């Protein structure tokens, strides 16, 4: 973990105010390496200003502001951990368009661990940047 006392917080734009100008990133945060890689990719892409990560679970819960964000997004980018495609199914059930989706387990073997490697995160993030044209 980073020393939080030495790091200045990066405050994100409020996604409900700027969704139509943002690539909104919806991620799996599953309890295996591929879900955790997906979550880390969402954070990395957000910090690189390639998009704005938003709460996938809130869409599943029917949160009106989050449903509106998905409706107004410049692009909806969905990062699934495995072939179950849970993050994509959340948006599909809500009737929201998916502009780009990826399944991380096509690139990494799914393992029941929460340990991940930043090299994997960066490699797959680069694939998303290129394929989704971010």
Wavefront OBJ file of the C-alpha trace (Angstrom):
o trace
v 0.000 0.000 0.000
v 1.112 3.511 -0.713
v 1.818 5.926 2.083
v -1.392 7.948 2.040
v 0.114 10.804 4.034
v 2.448 11.624 1.130
v 0.002 11.268 -1.746
v -2.332 14.035 -2.871
v -5.805 12.738 -3.626
v -7.002 12.896 -7.210
v -10.576 14.155 -7.105
v -12.620 12.821 -10.018
v -15.176 14.746 -12.028
v -18.702 13.970 -10.915
v -19.727 11.420 -13.513
v -23.426 12.278 -13.471
v -22.557 15.841 -14.537
v -20.209 14.914 -17.374
v -21.325 11.492 -18.620
v -22.073 12.592 -22.175
v -18.465 13.740 -22.487
v -16.934 10.661 -20.845
v -16.144 7.094 -21.706
v -17.751 5.405 -18.715
v -15.965 2.304 -17.461
v -17.976 -0.485 -15.829
v -15.922 -3.255 -14.237
v -16.116 -6.678 -12.714
v -14.722 -6.755 -9.204
v -15.033 -10.508 -8.800
v -13.300 -12.632 -6.169
v -10.630 -14.072 -8.478
v -7.530 -12.651 -10.106
v -9.339 -11.696 -13.322
v -11.996 -9.687 -11.451
v -9.357 -7.863 -9.463
v -7.373 -7.171 -12.650
v -10.562 -5.713 -14.140
v -11.022 -3.427 -11.170
v -7.377 -2.312 -11.321
v -7.702 -1.619 -15.054
v -10.741 0.579 -14.378
v -8.732 2.575 -11.846
v -5.745 2.855 -14.199
v -7.827 3.995 -17.186
v -9.593 6.543 -14.986
v -6.295 7.869 -13.643
v -4.974 8.098 -17.227
v -8.078 10.170 -18.132
v -9.152 7.573 -20.711
v -12.560 7.319 -19.084
v -14.393 7.496 -15.783
v -14.997 4.380 -13.742
v -18.515 4.162 -12.387
v -20.353 1.817 -10.001
v -21.600 -1.293 -11.818
v -23.381 -2.541 -8.704
v -25.446 0.663 -8.567
v -26.776 -0.088 -12.060
v -27.718 -3.600 -10.917
v -29.492 -2.055 -7.906
v -31.522 0.193 -10.214
v -29.973 3.473 -9.041
v -31.629 6.117 -11.227
v -28.564 8.421 -11.415
v -26.362 5.496 -12.489
v -28.878 4.293 -15.077
v -28.885 7.837 -16.473
v -25.071 7.883 -16.555
v -25.091 4.667 -18.608
v -27.696 6.186 -20.919
v -25.767 9.427 -21.472
v -22.220 8.037 -21.640
v -20.101 8.929 -24.626
v -19.105 5.232 -24.673
v -19.900 2.437 -22.235
v -16.735 0.384 -21.762
v -17.318 -2.911 -19.939
v -14.495 -4.930 -18.409
v -15.545 -8.480 -17.503
v -13.333 -10.758 -15.475
v -14.474 -14.056 -16.952
v -16.806 -15.656 -19.469
v -19.765 -15.207 -17.114
v -19.830 -11.580 -18.377
v -21.500 -10.335 -15.177
v -20.664 -6.665 -15.743
v -22.033 -6.817 -19.308
v -25.171 -8.609 -18.134
v -25.824 -5.850 -15.596
v -25.879 -3.248 -18.360
v -27.821 -5.505 -20.752
v -30.520 -6.202 -18.117
v -30.807 -2.445 -17.586
v -31.284 -1.979 -21.345
v -28.102 0.062 -21.773
v -25.834 -0.022 -24.799
v -22.362 -1.485 -24.592
v -19.890 0.144 -26.933
v -16.943 -2.079 -26.041
v -16.470 -5.109 -23.836
v -13.559 -7.333 -22.950
v -13.259 -10.626 -21.088
v -9.994 -10.726 -19.172
v -9.937 -14.524 -18.841
v -9.245 -14.670 -22.601
v -5.853 -13.143 -21.760
v -5.165 -14.529 -18.258
v -5.958 -17.833 -16.621
v -8.640 -17.395 -13.957
v -7.219 -18.348 -10.566
v -8.978 -18.174 -7.162
v -6.651 -15.534 -5.759
v -6.861 -11.809 -5.162
v -3.168 -11.329 -5.952
v -2.541 -9.587 -9.256
v 0.418 -8.295 -11.228
v 0.582 -4.715 -12.486
v 2.235 -5.998 -15.655
v -1.005 -7.850 -16.491
v -3.070 -4.766 -15.647
v -0.987 -2.519 -17.914
v -0.914 -5.040 -20.782
v -4.693 -5.497 -20.854
v -5.329 -1.784 -20.308
v -3.277 -1.109 -23.453
v -5.387 -3.622 -25.398
v -8.531 -1.794 -24.262
v -7.106 1.623 -25.146
v -6.319 0.418 -28.666
v -9.429 -1.671 -29.349
v -11.939 0.752 -27.816
v -10.120 3.738 -29.317
v -9.830 5.571 -25.988
l 1 2 3 4 5 6 7 8 9 10 11 12 13 14 15 16 17 18 19 20 21 22 23 24 25 26 27 28 29 30 31 32 33 34 35 36 37 38 39 40 41 42 43 44 45 46 47 48 49 50 51 52 53 54 55 56 57 58 59 60 61 62 63 64 65 66 67 68 69 70 71 72 73 74 75 76 77 78 79 80 81 82 83 84 85 86 87 88 89 90 91 92 93 94 95 96 97 98 99 100 101 102 103 104 105 106 107 108 109 110 111 112 113 114 115 116 117 118 119 120 121 122 123 124 125 126 127 128 129 130 131 132 133 134
